[in-house]
Amino acid sequence: MPPVQVRSLPEDIYMQLVQAAKRDERSIAQQVTYYIKRGLEAQNESTQAAPVGVVDERTGEVYPSHKARRQAMLKRLRTFHETHGTVQVDIDEINKIIKEGHEERADRIMECLS
């Protein structure tokens, strides 16, 4: 992805961006990308817009954040457990869930250090 730098961003806009990123469980860069994409799609409503958010590769569903995707997955697991009595989860799926938020956590750490 090409880097983009924004200079002289007003402090109040930056703080709103930080709050929105925390609320949506995204890094600041991910939040900026989300807002830019959403704004461009709004300008070009005649074009079929790609989904914005987190896409579940297995189901194709789009969620507004990783947290929403995890909550939906846990709900499906609970329903499956109530219906079948047991839950069998593939080890690769468990590893994927654990690593899912790694990049966001790394971004937050780097923000704190700078």
N, C-alpha and C positions, 0 to 999 in steps of 0.2 A: 504494500500500500504506500502511495506517495505521502511524505510528511507534509503537514500544513502547520504554519505558525501564525498565531493571531497576536498582534502587538497592541498595546494600549487598551486592553479590555477593561471597561469600567468595573470597579470592585464589586458593586451591587449585582451586576450581571454574573460575575464570576462566583459570588456566593450563592446565587440562585442555582447556578449550574452545579456547584458542589452538593447542595442540598438535594437537587433532583437526582444526581448520580447515586447518592447514598440511598435515597428512597427507592430507586429502581434497581439497586444492586449492580451498578455498572461503574466502570472507571470513568474518569472525566473525559478521556478521549472517546470512549464508547458512547457516552451521553451526547457529546458534541456531534459525533457521526450520526447518531439516531435523530437528533434535532435537524441537522442539515438534510438528511434523507427525507424526513417527514415534510420539511418545508419545500423541498424540490418537488416532491410528489403532489403537494397541495397546489403548487403553481401549474403543474402539468396534469390536471385531472383527466384529460382526454386519453392519456396513455395508461395502459394496464399497469398498476404499481405492484412491485414485488412486496411480499410481506415484510413488515418491520418488527423486529423483536428476535426472540429465540425460537428456532425451529426444532421440534423434536424429530430427529431423523427417522425414527421407526414409524411414527404415526403421521408425520407431515403437519401436525398442528403447530400454530404459532402462538407463543406466549409473550407477554410484555417484558418478562425478566426471567433470569435463571431461577429465581426463587419461586415464581409462579409455575414454572415447568416442574421443579422438584415437588412442589405441593400437589400438583395434578398427578404426578407419578406415584407419590405416596398414597393418594386417595385411591388410585387404581389398584395398588398393592393391597390396601386394606379391603377393598371390595372383593378382590380375588381371594384373599385369605378367608373372608367371611363365607364366601361361596364354596371354596374348595378345601378349606381347613389347613392348607400348607402353602407356603410361598417358596418357589424355586427361582433364585436369581442367579444369572450367569456371572462368574467372577469378572469377566471383561466389562460387564455393565456396572458392577460395583466400582471398579477402578476408574471407569469413565466418569462416574458421578463424583468421586473423590477429586479427580484432576480438573473437573469442570470449572471451578472458580479460581484456579491457580493463577491465571494471568491477571484477574481483577485484584487478587490479594497482593500480587507483586507490584502492581501499579500503585495501590494504596500505600504500601511500604515505602516505595520510592518517593511518593509525594511527601510523606512524613519526614523523610531524610533530607529533602531539598529545601 
